[in-house]
Amino acid sequence: MNRILVLTRALPWALTCCVVFLGFGLVSPAMAEQAPGQTRAISVNQFVEHPALDSVLRGFQEQLREEGFQVEYRVHNAQANMATANLIARQIVGERPDLVLAIATPSAQAMAQTVKMNPSMQRTPILFSAVTDPLGAGLVKDLQHPGENITGTSDLTPMDQHLALIREIHPELTSLGVIYNSGEANSRALVNLLRAETDKAGITLEEATVARSSDVFQSARSLVGRAQAVYVPTDNTVVSAFEALAKVCQDNKLPLYAADVDSVPRGAVAALGFDYFEHGRQAGAMAARIFRGAEPATTPVETQQDLKLHINLPAARAMGVTIPQAVLDRAVKIIE
């Protein structure tokens, strides 16, 4: 049975903790096989709260519970602040967990860098999830043979398929807006991929960047009149303030598309993405294999390939979009 031990919401100016003890017992070394009745300790460094990343954690916990592991969790949230993610990483060193789950690229980078400076953590498995480009982020040396004590699951999205969907709905598209945090390595990688696709299609890519979630509203307004539609990659900063972006798009009849399906009920017209809950379950299955003796250094990085199309018809109407019947027929979920 999973037990949530600690929930930490780390604010930029301080690290505050709310401690709820629901677990029990001490834990044995991370790489040993689980003994009957043994409880594992897992520390979580999550970059920000939003539905997709929250789903990763829930899926991870459910998978380990279904596989019969008893777990005490210490969950820390950096609230989209890189300095706080680094502070959390240092706190996790002191917690001496059996395994660390890092959710999103900035938190994974913070953990990887901190572990390198702390020999006591260099045998502790570090699992990342919701990381777009593990190689580009410097997390692993090779996707098939990560090396050292870190591996995980990547949420790299098929940019060509995302652009193809938008063009199917908007055949006359000549300009596409994208809003992202240029400080996130995952977002830079995705925008580079998007730029390559729009260049091939002869579409102008209009970029708007943010440094924090409070910038999203004004950056979205800057795209009005410059772009015929807006696309949001799996950018943690923007997704955490998705409702502000959706309001700008609705007010200005500017169609909004997302890379993750969790953003569709929050106001996106459509998204072709995968289920982040299942993404978390995939990471949980990797954790279970590691607890049973697998080495992170030789456990390949995994991706999820099962894409699903979700459509929000009220959002489409509010933004003046008519969804072609062929697109509706492919959707696995339609919000009426």
Disulfide bonds with the S-S distance in Angstrom:
none
